[in-house]
Amino acid sequence: MQRHPSFAYQAVYRYLSQWIDNAASDQEQRLPSLRELAQRLKVSLSTIKYAYALLEDEGRICSRPRQGYFTRALAAATVPEAGEDLLDNLYAQARLPGRLALCSDAPAMLLSLEQPLLMTERELARRYTCSSRDYWQADQVFLGADLHSVVELALRALDLDGGVVLVESPCSWAILRQLRAARLRIIELPLDAGGRFDLQQVQALLQREPVRLAVLSSTVNIPHGSLMPAADKQQLCRWFAERGIWLLENDSYGAFSFVPGAARYRDFADPERLLVFASLDKAIGAEAPLSYVLSRSLGPALQRQCLERRFRLSPIRQKAVARLLSSGRVDQHVLKLRGMLQQRMKQLQQLLDEQAGGLLHAPLAAGGATLWVEARRPVPMTRVYERLLADGIVIAPGAIFSQQGLWQQHLRLSFTLDWSKDIQGALGQLARAVSQAS
């Protein structure tokens, strides 16, 4: 196959499209390997890889780590059941392999911008893939404009109206707010100083309460800053699986664990009862507020929610994010950023010890971007917060991370600060405010 280099992938794409059409069946078919096809068609490996990527974007094939590429099995057509929304059925059917969507109204199909949405979905799926058995596919990734919309999307897809949800405590105030908005009854599981739950208490609670969902941090407990032992996570996931409890894993800070190879809940969870969500701005910055949720079993429900919201995501921004992910630049950036975070954390802890060591205790965090600080004697941190506002200093009192009135003597301090300012002086003012409030 001798073609102009710029158009060789198009010829390979047409060749593979015809091969897939001829092999279409209700069983998956393995495609030739990249090297095998490159030798057969006399083109470069990169040309073959790009053609395969286009077909994967279109949902016609799927890749499996260490196994290769496979055609997708043709799904049987289904008519809407009584009570099922016709639009939902149409939308789902039009996305299935082997469908000819004569109902399409997408001009970009004639000349697309390299289908940035699917590019981003595919790259995110690959980032979460660990092995040939533990892998994700692009159609299991759902993008949203920000973290709020993605969490709302997941909660609506779960349809837990009035149900009981477990959360680690302290818990992100943004998550607590959305759980309340979803009319869920929240039960907090307080973390001890070592970052562990009282497992006997948890077991008794699960036997007593009709829990339907647990929302937990993947690696480092945020904002607590601790790292739960892998054995505890495994036990919790075992209990969740026994009771059919959904797990919503917050992976926004998953890449910022300072402990190599830290265990995540999804390493032990039932994959059919698991959703993982995260926001890209934690690693890339405010210019990439895209967030996403992954699910293997809630595809139709999440598609319906996406359709109802009509998300408008910038194609150019998605394309840039996809290229950052696929190039490995994000991984290099995160590695460097973790080192900087550790350095700043130790610097902040040292300054805090110097200025308020007798009043406040702040253990080193196992990851993330904040310290969880405790007063050494009873001090209402909301009062400290009010005192510091008069000096133009803002802290996060622990009370905002609980809806049950916990953590009154705690506060969260960030070490991602503008270090050109007088941080030492600000910590001195914090110490004085704590002393006065006590």
Summary of the structure (lengths in Angstrom):
residues: 438
radius of gyration: 24.9
end to end distance: 80.7
largest distance: 81.1
contacts: 1344
relative contact order: 0.10
helix: 47%
strand: 16%
